Amino acid sequence: MNMETKNNWFDVNKKGLEQLLNGKSRTFAIAELIQNAWDQEVTEVRVQIEKDSAGSHNHRVVVSDDDPNGWQDISDAFTLFNPSNKKSDPTKRGRFNLGEKLVLAICKEAKIVSVNSAVSFDDRGRRPIRTRTETGSYFDGLLKVSKSEVQEFESYVKTFLTPDNIETCVDVLGNKFVLAPHKKVTEFNLQLPTITSDVEGNLKRTTRMTTVELFEVEDGEEPTIYEMGIPVVGLDGDKWHINIQQKIPLNMDRDNVTPAYLAQLRVAVLNEAGHLLEDDEATNDWVSSAAADERASSESVERVLTSRYGEKRVAYDPSDPEANKIAMSRGYTVVTGGSLSSGLWRNAKASSAIKPAGQITPSPKPYSDDPNAEPVTIVPQSDWTDDQSRFVEYAKKLHMDLIGKPLHVSVVKVNNFSAAYGQCRLDINANNGRAWFAPSNFKKQLALLLHEFAHFYCGDHFDHKFHDAICDLGAKLAIQLGADAQS
């Protein structure tokens, strides 16, 4: 007894395997045949589907290729999980040596013919046959597929991303067409997890550099992750088809990837092709998630924020409320805390893609906390000019008349303000110039005093309370002047 026979522990029930596939569209079977053909050394693959006979619900499917070497081991077609040369090659689509078996499970009869061998399958079982091809191989099967499933396949196969060097010709019930290439947007190289096998043939995960291609999504299609041209995972709201030129770590049904794999892929797409997004696409969920990832580049974060908020943007600054209002008055978009996720805020700040309003449009601050700021010089009262003394006395009297509290006034020399007021203290800048303190400039002096005294009630220039305070002080002054005129 040879070792192969001795270790043959399992028998596979064809009907049972077929029943397991009943919830799955039969179109997958034809896709399996096409992808297996693409994996060979071929330049042309042909697919023909025709109705078996009048009144029959079966369809005959023939998939042929022009690989001059044909099948290397035709037993791969009927030996479940047979060790396969595809397992060790990440650039081949098959991995479990399962595809042909799933196809055979839903066939009433079939035959596989190649250059050096051939086998047929029917009610009597499996047996070798003498038929051979001069070049290439073909699969000829009678499948239990309905007309609607055939029509579904016709639409499905048109979404395939056919390799550039292979012409794929399709004939579905007499409707003949050649798979047209999708429009490629760009491509880039990326380190991605994949599947290979060790020296003993055991499947293992590894990481290798591969090519990632982006294709436009055509009308009626949904964005999809492709494995070497075969659609495997639908995407929700993404911009492009993403074609991975190596095996993708998939589940046994080959219809899903892990969240970590998808996140890595989307971040790379944003980093490499984010500049191709329209502004209104920058708010898509996949873009937001990718831009919030720590692997997102500073350029990507900058582009996303610019698309959403424009180049003139600031972060809301709770430490300087007035700065936020100044920013809005100057045409900036003030981005509040809830507008971005925590990850995107982190990336935006780390890349300086957005700065607090207090740094871009700071509110007036007469005295800086910066230790390197120019010091303020206080002018001794003995050095005041007559006009400065007159102004100081008037300011004190006006403050008492309008607010009812005494005012402390200092004359200072500084370069960053005309006057500063707070807690009943007024600093007036001598650098305003001698002419400014002259009696002839009384209108400007009075306007400044009313402005500064309004800060007794409100410190925010953009708060309506501040403007109301100026109006109230002006009204009090007018009443006082009217009363003085009558007395």
Secondary structure, 3 states (H helix, E strand, C coil): CCHHHHCCCCCCCHHHHHHHCCCCCCHHHHHHHHHHHHCCCCCEEEEEEEECCCCCCCEEEEEEECCCCCCCCHHHHCCCCCCCCCCCCCCCCCCCCCHHHHHHHCEEEEEEECCCCEEEEECCEEEECCCCCCCCEEEEEEECCCHHHHHHHHHHHCCCCCCCCCEEEEEECCEEEECCCCCEEEEEEEEEEEEEECCCCCEEEEEEEEEEEEECCCCCCCCEEEECCEEEEECCCCCCEEEECCCCCCCCCCCCCCHHHHHHHHHHHHHHHHHHCCHHHHHCHHHHHHHCCCCCCHHHHHHHHHHHHCCCEEECCCCCHHHHHHHHHCCCEEECHHHCCHHHHHHHHHCCCCCEHHHHCCCCCCCCCCCCCCCCEECCHHHCCHHHHHHHHHHHHHHHHHHCCCCEEEEEECCCCCEEEECCEEEEEHHHCHHHHCHHHHHHHHHHHHHHHHCCCCCCCCCHHHHHHHHHHHHHHHHHHHHHHHC
